[in-house]
Amino acid sequence: MQIVGQGGRNLLIDGRAKRLAPALQCEPAMEPWELAIRSVLDQSWPGVATSVLRYRWPPERAAAMRCFERQLYQELQQDN
């Protein structure tokens, strides 16, 4: 897995992935996974700036997608 963040942070994470459940009730196309981390490689480059991914829902879909996000987070927290 690769994580790119603000301030030039760029990490490559290696490990064994395991599917936790067959599917989420709120979205059958999504499956929760767990990663048992073996190693983390810092791939940040001096002088290179990165930024986190940002997204915006189209105005006509924003309310429905925020509702979906809340359902998703609630379902993921129930398993923990």
MIDOSE-1310 file (N, C-alpha, C; in nm, 2 decimals, decimal comma, always signed):
residues 80
mqiv	+0,09/-0,11/+0,00/+0,00/+0,00/+0,00/+0,09/+0,12/+0,00; +0,05/+0,22/-0,07/+0,12/+0,35/-0,07/+0,04/+0,46/-0,01; +0,10/+0,54/+0,08/+0,03/+0,65/+0,14/+0,11/+0,78/+0,10; +0,04/+0,87/+0,04/+0,09/+1,00/+0,00/+0,02/+1,10/+0,09
gqgg	+0,10/+1,19/+0,15/+0,05/+1,29/+0,24/+0,11/+1,42/+0,22; +0,07/+1,52/+0,30/+0,12/+1,65/+0,30/+0,26/+1,66/+0,35; +0,33/+1,76/+0,31/+0,46/+1,78/+0,36/+0,57/+1,69/+0,30; +0,54/+1,63/+0,19/+0,64/+1,54/+0,12/+0,64/+1,40/+0,18
rnll	+0,54/+1,37/+0,26/+0,54/+1,23/+0,32/+0,49/+1,13/+0,21; +0,57/+1,03/+0,19/+0,54/+0,92/+0,09/+0,59/+0,79/+0,15; +0,49/+0,71/+0,19/+0,53/+0,58/+0,25/+0,48/+0,46/+0,17; +0,57/+0,36/+0,16/+0,53/+0,23/+0,10/+0,52/+0,13/+0,21
idgr	+0,40/+0,07/+0,23/+0,38/-0,02/+0,34/+0,36/-0,16/+0,28; +0,44/-0,26/+0,34/+0,43/-0,40/+0,29/+0,38/-0,48/+0,41; +0,30/-0,58/+0,37/+0,24/-0,67/+0,47/+0,15/-0,77/+0,41; +0,08/-0,85/+0,49/-0,01/-0,95/+0,45/-0,15/-0,90/+0,47
akrl	-0,23/-0,90/+0,36/-0,37/-0,85/+0,36/-0,46/-0,97/+0,38; -0,57/-0,94/+0,46/-0,67/-1,05/+0,49/-0,81/-0,98/+0,48; -0,90/-1,04/+0,40/-1,03/-0,99/+0,39/-1,11/-1,03/+0,52; -1,17/-0,92/+0,58/-1,24/-0,94/+0,70/-1,38/-0,99/+0,69
apal	-1,45/-0,95/+0,58/-1,59/-0,99/+0,56/-1,61/-1,00/+0,41; -1,71/-1,07/+0,37/-1,74/-1,08/+0,23/-1,78/-0,95/+0,16; -1,86/-0,87/+0,23/-1,90/-0,74/+0,17/-1,96/-0,65/+0,28; -1,98/-0,53/+0,25/-2,04/-0,44/+0,34/-2,19/-0,43/+0,31
qcep	-2,28/-0,42/+0,41/-2,42/-0,41/+0,38/-2,46/-0,28/+0,31; -2,39/-0,17/+0,34/-2,43/-0,04/+0,28/-2,38/-0,03/+0,14; -2,28/-0,12/+0,10/-2,23/-0,11/-0,04/-2,17/-0,25/-0,07; -2,25/-0,34/-0,13/-2,20/-0,48/-0,16/-2,07/-0,48/-0,24
amep	-2,04/-0,38/-0,32/-1,92/-0,38/-0,40/-1,79/-0,35/-0,32; -1,81/-0,31/-0,19/-1,69/-0,28/-0,11/-1,67/-0,39/+0,00; -1,55/-0,43/+0,02/-1,51/-0,53/+0,11/-1,41/-0,48/+0,21; -1,43/-0,50/+0,34/-1,32/-0,46/+0,44/-1,21/-0,55/+0,44
wela	-1,09/-0,49/+0,45/-0,96/-0,57/+0,46/-0,88/-0,52/+0,57; -0,79/-0,61/+0,62/-0,70/-0,58/+0,72/-0,55/-0,60/+0,67; -0,46/-0,51/+0,70/-0,32/-0,53/+0,66/-0,24/-0,55/+0,78; -0,17/-0,66/+0,79/-0,07/-0,68/+0,90/+0,06/-0,63/+0,85
irsv	+0,11/-0,52/+0,90/+0,23/-0,45/+0,85/+0,35/-0,53/+0,88; +0,43/-0,55/+0,78/+0,57/-0,61/+0,79/+0,67/-0,51/+0,79; +0,66/-0,41/+0,70/+0,76/-0,31/+0,69/+0,70/-0,18/+0,63; +0,77/-0,07/+0,66/+0,73/+0,06/+0,61/+0,86/+0,13/+0,55
ldqs	+0,85/+0,16/+0,43/+0,96/+0,23/+0,36/+0,93/+0,37/+0,33; +1,01/+0,46/+0,39/+0,98/+0,61/+0,37/+1,04/+0,64/+0,23; +0,96/+0,67/+0,14/+1,00/+0,71/+0,00/+1,00/+0,86/-0,02; +1,00/+0,94/+0,08/+0,99/+1,08/+0,07/+1,12/+1,13/+0,01
wpgv	+1,11/+1,23/-0,08/+1,23/+1,29/-0,15/+1,25/+1,43/-0,09; +1,37/+1,46/-0,05/+1,40/+1,59/-0,01/+1,37/+1,69/-0,12; +1,30/+1,80/-0,08/+1,27/+1,90/-0,18/+1,14/+1,88/-0,26; +1,08/+1,76/-0,25/+0,96/+1,73/-0,32/+0,84/+1,74/-0,23
atsv	+0,74/+1,82/-0,27/+0,62/+1,84/-0,19/+0,50/+1,75/-0,25; +0,43/+1,69/-0,16/+0,31/+1,61/-0,20/+0,19/+1,67/-0,12; +0,07/+1,63/-0,16/-0,04/+1,67/-0,09/-0,14/+1,56/-0,09; -0,23/+1,56/+0,01/-0,33/+1,46/+0,03/-0,44/+1,47/-0,08
lryr	-0,50/+1,36/-0,11/-0,61/+1,35/-0,21/-0,73/+1,42/-0,15; -0,79/+1,51/-0,23/-0,91/+1,58/-0,19/-1,02/+1,55/-0,29; -1,14/+1,53/-0,25/-1,25/+1,51/-0,34/-1,37/+1,59/-0,30; -1,46/+1,62/-0,39/-1,58/+1,69/-0,37/-1,69/+1,62/-0,44
wppe	-1,80/+1,60/-0,38/-1,92/+1,54/-0,45/-1,98/+1,65/-0,53; -2,04/+1,62/-0,65/-2,12/+1,71/-0,72/-2,23/+1,76/-0,63; -2,27/+1,89/-0,64/-2,37/+1,94/-0,55/-2,50/+1,86/-0,54; -2,54/+1,81/-0,66/-2,67/+1,73/-0,66/-2,66/+1,60/-0,59
raaa	-2,54/+1,55/-0,56/-2,51/+1,42/-0,50/-2,46/+1,43/-0,36; -2,42/+1,55/-0,32/-2,35/+1,57/-0,19/-2,42/+1,52/-0,07; -2,55/+1,55/-0,06/-2,63/+1,50/+0,06/-2,64/+1,35/+0,07; -2,67/+1,29/-0,05/-2,68/+1,14/-0,05/-2,54/+1,08/-0,02
mrcf	-2,43/+1,13/-0,07/-2,30/+1,07/-0,05/-2,25/+1,09/+0,10; -2,29/+1,21/+0,16/-2,26/+1,22/+0,30/-2,33/+1,12/+0,39; -2,46/+1,10/+0,35/-2,54/+0,99/+0,42/-2,47/+0,86/+0,40; -2,43/+0,82/+0,28/-2,36/+0,70/+0,26/-2,23/+0,69/+0,34
erql	-2,15/+0,80/+0,34/-2,03/+0,79/+0,42/-2,06/+0,76/+0,57; -2,16/+0,83/+0,63/-2,20/+0,80/+0,77/-2,23/+0,65/+0,79; -2,31/+0,60/+0,69/-2,35/+0,46/+0,70/-2,23/+0,37/+0,70; -2,14/+0,40/+0,61/-2,01/+0,32/+0,59/-1,93/+0,32/+0,72
yqel	-1,91/+0,44/+0,77/-1,83/+0,45/+0,90/-1,89/+0,38/+1,01; -2,03/+0,39/+1,02/-2,10/+0,32/+1,13/-2,08/+0,17/+1,12; -2,09/+0,12/+0,99/-2,08/-0,03/+0,97/-1,94/-0,07/+1,00; -1,84/+0,00/+0,96/-1,70/-0,03/+0,99/-1,67/-0,03/+1,14
qqdn	-1,73/+0,06/+1,21/-1,70/+0,07/+1,35/-1,77/-0,05/+1,43; -1,88/-0,10/+1,38/-1,95/-0,21/+1,44/-1,87/-0,33/+1,45; -1,78/-0,35/+1,35/-1,70/-0,47/+1,34/-1,58/-0,46/+1,43; -1,55/-0,35/+1,49/-1,44/-0,33/+1,57/-1,48/-0,33/+1,71
